[in-house]
Amino acid sequence: MNWCLTRVCDAPREPVFKRGPVQSTWHSGGVPMTGVYPEIVASERFVFMRAALDKEGDPPLEVLGTVTFAEQGGSEEQKW
């Protein structure tokens, strides 16, 4: 399944980018999770891999995503 989410922040690129990889917006809802960032291009994009873990610690669900950053009229646009 593919999907795209676009969010525009009224803030400069650098603080928005730093918040992305460091403070993930992924909410686990109490489900154990694991994750890595296999690619980070400063102020342009980051790629993330998230996995929900079952009771045995195995990942029955994995998500690979890319977030890109672009300036848009003084604001910062994020595409997930």
N, C-alpha and C positions, 0 to 999 in steps of 0.2 A: 504494500500500500504506500502511495506517495501523497504527501500533502505539503502545503506551504502556508506559513503564517507570516504576516508582515506587521511590524510594530514600529511606530515612529516616536522617538523620544526627543523632547525639547531640551537637549543637552549636547555638549561637545562629544566627539567620537571617542577620545581616549578614556574618559571616565566610564562611558557606557561599555566599551570593549573590556576594560579591566574588570568590571562587575560581572560580565558574561561568564568567562571561564572560571573565575574564582568563586563566585556565588551562583551556583546553578539554580535555574528557575524550575528545575524538575522537582515535583513534590511526590514523595513515595507513598503517602497515606498510611504510613506504618509498615509498609512492606520492605524487607531488607533489600538494599540496592548496592550495586557496585558500578564503577564507571571509570573511564579513562578519556584523555584528550589526545588522540593519536596525531593530530596536526593543529598547530596554532601559528597563524601568520598575523603578527602584531598589527592591530588596528584595522584588519581586513576581514578575517574569518577565523573560526575555529570549528573543528570537527570533534564530535563527542560520541562515545559509545556508552550506553547505559544498559544495565541488565537487572531485572527483578530476579531475586533468588527464592527458590522454594525451600522447604524445611530441611532438605539435605544440603543446601548451599549451591545447588545447580541452577543455571540460568535458563528457565523455560521460555523466557521472553527477552529478546535483545533489540535495542533500538540504535540505529546509526543515524546521526543527524549532522547537518552543517548549518552554521549560522554565519551569514555574511553581513557586513556593515558598510553603509554608504551614506555620504552626506546628502541631504535633501533640503535645500533652501534654509540652511542654518540649523536644521535639526538632524538627528541621526536616525536612519532607517535600518532596521534589522529584518532580515528574511531568514526564517527558520525552514 
